[in-house]
């Protein structure tokens, strides 16, 4: 069961839980898409270990996938009012703002999930465990702080914060690999610029 939903149910009335549940149903499409990325990306990610060229190609592929997902999330963000009204009715209008908050978190997911597959290529399954642990703790403690005052919105923002924390952890953990690609590109740019400045 979802930790955020359990904490919310502890502090608010059933009607508010229902509003939050509708918001979760709206974002389930994106969740299914991001959840299916791992088996698709892992074979490509496994070839990056020890190969800078493969790493660059993988990062380009990951950026493309993240971009497609973010575009799709943007469309859903715009369509949320229509989806809620058509599928659930006007009585769930509060779910519109909740779904849009949660979709912000899905943007972070769309970025870090492709990158996090590089943990497995490094044979570092512990990093995946720590990623889940960070998300769990951020949701737990932020929700306990925010939900009593901000109710469902506090729950939604705690989920978004957990996804942002996961993104930050992923980037920091992969800083060596990411820096190696950035450094090579910087050297290429400097070399090209220097050659252009050399008089004929």
C-alpha positions in Angstrom: 0.0 0.0 0.0 1.0 3.6 -0.6 2.6 5.2 2.5 1.2 8.7 1.5 -2.3 7.4 1.4 -2.0 5.6 4.7 -0.7 8.8 6.4 -3.4 10.9 4.8 -6.2 8.5 6.0 -4.9 8.9 9.5 -5.5 12.6 9.7 -8.4 13.5 7.3 -11.9 12.5 6.7 -12.9 9.9 4.1 -14.0 12.5 1.5 -10.6 14.0 1.3 -9.0 10.6 1.0 -11.4 10.0 -1.9 -10.2 13.2 -3.6 -6.6 12.1 -3.2 -7.5 8.6 -4.5 -8.9 10.2 -7.7 -5.7 12.2 -8.2 -3.7 9.0 -7.9 -5.8 7.3 -10.5 -5.2 10.2 -12.9 -1.4 9.8 -12.7 -1.4 6.0 -12.8 -0.9 6.1 -16.6 2.4 7.9 -16.2 3.4 5.6 -13.3 2.8 2.6 -15.6 5.0 4.2 -18.3 7.9 5.0 -16.0 7.6 1.6 -14.3 8.0 -0.1 -17.6 11.3 1.7 -18.5 13.6 -0.5 -16.4 13.5 -3.7 -18.5 13.7 -1.6 -21.7 16.7 0.4 -20.6 18.7 -2.1 -18.6 20.3 -3.9 -21.5 21.5 -0.6 -23.0 22.7 0.6 -19.6 24.7 -2.6 -18.9 26.8 -1.8 -22.0 28.0 1.5 -20.6 30.3 0.2 -18.0 33.9 1.0 -19.1 32.8 2.6 -22.4 32.6 6.3 -22.6 31.0 6.1 -26.1 28.3 3.8 -24.9 27.7 6.0 -21.9 27.3 9.1 -24.1 24.9 7.2 -26.4 22.9 5.9 -23.4 22.6 9.5 -21.9 21.4 10.7 -25.3 18.8 7.9 -25.3 17.8 8.7 -21.7 17.4 12.4 -22.4 15.2 11.6 -25.4 13.0 9.2 -23.3 12.8 11.7 -20.5 11.8 14.4 -22.9 9.0 12.3 -24.4 7.7 11.4 -21.0 7.8 15.1 -19.9 5.9 16.1 -23.0 3.3 13.4 -22.3 3.0 14.5 -18.6 2.5 18.1 -19.8 -0.4 17.0 -22.0 -2.0 15.1 -19.1 -1.4 18.2 -16.8 -3.4 20.3 -19.2 -6.1 17.7 -19.6 -6.6 16.9 -15.9 -9.7 19.1 -15.5 -11.4 17.3 -18.4 -10.3 13.9 -17.2 -11.6 14.4 -13.7 -14.9 15.9 -14.8 -15.6 13.3 -17.4 -14.4 10.2 -15.5 -15.4 11.1 -12.0 -17.7 14.1 -12.0 -17.6 17.6 -10.6 -17.7 16.5 -7.0 -14.1 15.5 -7.3 -12.9 19.0 -8.4 -10.4 19.1 -5.6 -8.6 16.2 -7.2 -7.6 18.5 -10.1 -5.0 20.5 -8.1 -3.8 17.3 -6.3 -3.2 15.5 -9.6 -1.3 18.4 -11.0 0.9 18.6 -8.0 1.6 14.9 -8.2 2.4 15.2 -11.9 5.2 17.6 -11.0 6.8 14.7 -9.1 6.3 12.5 -12.2 8.5 14.9 -14.1 11.3 14.2 -11.6 10.6 10.5 -12.0 10.9 10.7 -15.8 14.4 12.2 -15.4 15.9 10.0 -12.7 14.5 6.6 -13.6 16.5 6.3 -16.9 19.6 7.6 -15.1 19.2 5.2 -12.2 19.5 2.2 -14.5 23.2 3.1 -14.5 23.4 1.9 -10.9 22.8 -1.6 -12.1 25.4 -1.3 -14.8 27.9 -0.4 -12.0 26.9 -3.5 -10.1 25.7 -1.3 -7.3 22.3 -2.6 -6.3 22.7 -0.9 -2.9 22.3 2.4 -4.6 18.8 1.4 -5.8 18.0 0.3 -2.2 19.2 3.7 -0.9 17.1 5.4 -3.6 14.0 3.7 -2.3 15.0 4.4 1.3 15.4 8.1 0.7 12.0 8.3 -0.9 10.4 6.4 1.9 11.9 8.6 4.6 11.1 11.9 2.8 7.5 10.9 2.4 7.2 9.7 5.9 8.6 12.6 7.7 7.3 15.4 5.4 3.8 13.9 5.4 3.8 13.7 9.2 4.7 17.4 9.3 2.5 18.7 6.4 -0.6 16.6 6.5 -2.1 17.7 9.8 -2.0 21.3 8.5 -2.3 21.1 4.7 -4.3 17.9 4.4 -4.2 16.3 0.9 -2.0 19.0 -0.6 0.6 18.4 2.1 0.5 14.7 1.2 1.0 15.5 -2.5 3.9 17.9 -1.9 5.6 15.3 0.3 5.4 12.9 -2.6 6.8 15.5 -5.0 9.6 16.3 -2.5 10.5 12.6 -2.2 10.8 12.3 -6.0 13.0 15.5 -6.1 15.2 14.0 -3.4 15.5 10.8 -5.5 16.6 12.9 -8.5 19.2 14.7 -6.5 20.6 11.5 -5.0 20.7 9.9 -8.5 22.7 12.8 -10.0 25.1 13.0 -7.1 25.7 9.2 -7.2 26.4 9.4 -10.9 28.5 12.5 -10.8 31.7 10.8 -11.8 30.1 9.3 -15.0 28.2 12.5 -15.8 31.3 14.6 -15.3 33.4 12.4 -17.6 30.9 13.0 -20.4 30.7 16.7 -19.7 34.5 17.1 -19.5 35.0 15.4 -22.8 32.4 17.6 -24.5 34.1 20.7 -22.9 37.4 19.7 -24.3 35.9 19.2 -27.7 34.3 22.6 -27.6 37.6 24.3 -26.4 39.6 22.5 -29.1 37.1 23.6 -31.8 37.1 27.2 -30.5 40.9 27.3 -30.5 41.2 26.0 -34.0 38.8 28.6 -35.2 40.9 31.4 -33.6 44.2 30.1 -35.2 44.8 32.4 -38.3 45.2 30.7 -41.6 
